[in-house]
């Protein structure tokens, strides 16, 4: 099958590879996008530092996908619903989740998975591809209610091999659901490279069997991503059905902090990928347009560093949940056995030296 190159407006040096859309002549959206991309990277750096010092659990880095997530989140309406997988912290933060609560989730505290600011957005999906079907359920509700809303969901390149993903594409096509599927093709499904993950020429071609549009975009080009997601969201809001976007990127870090990518990929490959860094690309374009300079860069780095550090301090100071929560949210009404177990657990916690302020049942 003959394939077309990914949609791109900026090359890896930040130079226009074709005429940019007219909205690029004004700096507002571009500067906002750059701000959040830098903030996302600062958050990522701090999260890894916290994990390495035992203050955070296993963490899935977003390094290299800022050019995908940030334009998507900025393009979504507040009434749209995000159905994320485990690498979409930038989207969640832009859509209202406090930074400290994003840290809280990765610290193993479920309160970070149910932030009040999340609204109707879904919590993180760790099982591979299940979120694709959840998004179709959300989109089905929108269609039944005749609402001009869209569900937006992400998946990695490896996840597109799961049956859940293909089933979701199929039902989205058959029912013409207002859902946007975004593949973060970062080239590695843990240690399995894209070229042996799927025989299809482009992962976007998987949309063909579902009868929905499938496009491939340079995921390191925020302008291209903005155009692609806006078109897909407009299509969904207008009742024209689903879209599949394959965003070409590269996972610049390990799969998670439990992984060591040096075991299966070369330094030369990683070095070449850093040349396509989405943050560098947008920064170069902003400078080319006279929208950015070194003094603004240093001010932004200082601002975002401070925001992230303050959030990390808040996260560290959050008191752990009382042991009651293990039991209080299991059933609507506790039974006698559960009450006995709760009382036993509280006694054990107090005997173990845990600070406990709750009351037994």
Secondary structure, 3 states (H helix, E strand, C coil): CCCCCCECCECCCCCECCCCCHHHHCCHHHHHHHHHHHHHHHHHHHHHHHHHCCCCCCCCCCCCCHHHHHHHHHHCCCCCEEECECCCHHHHHHCCCCHHHHHHHHCCCHHHHCCHHHCCCCCCECCCCHHHHHHHHHHHHHHHCCCCCCEEEEEECHHHHCHHHHHHHHHHHHCCCCEEEEEEECCEECCEEHHHHCCCCCHHHHHHHHCCEEEEEECCCHHHHHHHHHHHHHHHHCCCCCEEEEEECCCCCCCCCCCCHHHCCCHHHHHHHHCCCHHHHHHHHHHHCCCCCHHHHHHHHHHHHHHHHHHHHHHHHCCCCCCHHHHHCCCCCCCHHHHHHHHHHHHHHHHCCCCCCCCCC
